[in-house]
Amino acid sequence: LLDAIVLAAVSKEPEGTYGYKITQDVRQAIEVSESTLYPVLRRLQRDECLEVYDMEFGGRNRRYYKITEVGRKQLQMYYEEWKVYTGKINLLFQGVE
């Protein structure tokens, strides 16, 4: 689930986004620490779902992450799985108040 959330957050920024902003965006859905997030980013990069580049910002280099075509396909797969999963859970909750 965390991979899917990270890919969704990164996909919102066409030119890519940086680690701290990704952390803040992911925290809108679930609580996550930066120490948990960065291994996920590295794994997604290794799996060719994200590409990485550095750009100067405020006198220092900032690492940016951008979703790849492989990452978009993976995100679409996660989204399809999510729709099925939430549909089943919603059926279980029908009538519960």
Secondary structure, DSSP 4 states (H G I P E B T S, - for coil): -HHHHHHHHHHT-TT-EEHHHHHHHHTTTS---HHHHHHHHHHHHHTTSEEEEEEEETTEEEEEEEE-HHHHHHHHHHHHHHHHHHHHHHHHHTT--
